Amino acid sequence: APIRSPIICPKIWNANTIGGRYSEADQNLRRKKSHNMAINSHVQIPAQILKNFRDESDPEKKVWYLDISSGRIYKTAASKLGTSKGYYSMAGEDFWSRSLESPLGALNKKIRTFCESGTERVIVTSEDIDLVKRYIKAAAIRSDLAYKAMREESITASMFSEQDNHDALSFFGMNINGEFDYWIEDLSLAIVVNKTNRYLVVPRNCYYCVPRNQMPNFVVPISPKGALLLLPIEEVQKNDGGCAVIDDPMQIELLNVFALKYEYMFNADFVASNCRKELEILKDYQEKNKVVLNALRTVNR
């Protein structure tokens, strides 16, 4: 079945398409592999984003995270959080570096500086908008939910290693168009600036959606004080300079709850923050809403 979100209900892509074409199996990528080195790969969320969520008051500059399976809060280095040894090959790592993470670095720095420095305006280009769309698509492709769908639909995945399958899903997922691409192609970009004394959290899933006027707004946290926001262009034009300022702390808390919900749907792994208190609030929400949250884990499975 197609992957669906119980909140916004877009297909990420047609899993049958990937299953059918997977027999071709990204042969060029496979041929380029000289050997499968067991390197520590960030499975989904890039290290450069996690670094923005380090606790600067911590001498070790570690990241706090709420582990969803245990319901406990831990801290670890941004270089270790969300990693798995040997998840991607060197070729897979190179693919993500060239196609997404290297170009993301400049945008990450530009938007983070704008959100945290109080600069009056930031210039957002069409290339920036396309990059944010690629980042969201990549996050969907790199989710546990997407990998499960591919394994269920593919007739050849069982013939290859897990690492081969992760690499091939990455390559094919980014190079085919599906309903998810059409869903986001007409959206534009605004910047969320957090002016409260609260902090945005980030899910391993990288993004979440907040429904508005029966349309999803894609929220992409890049720092505790800022996020990228994909929404209909007419909504962007309503915001001065494409900037949405939040000065109500409860709105930040609401966004953080959406982050937790989406993490339940796509991975049920972790939500990260620079502030333990924000995770304690989410932990309390998790304990009080276990039935609802666990239902999100099974809707798409």
Disulfide bonds with the S-S distance in Angstrom:
none
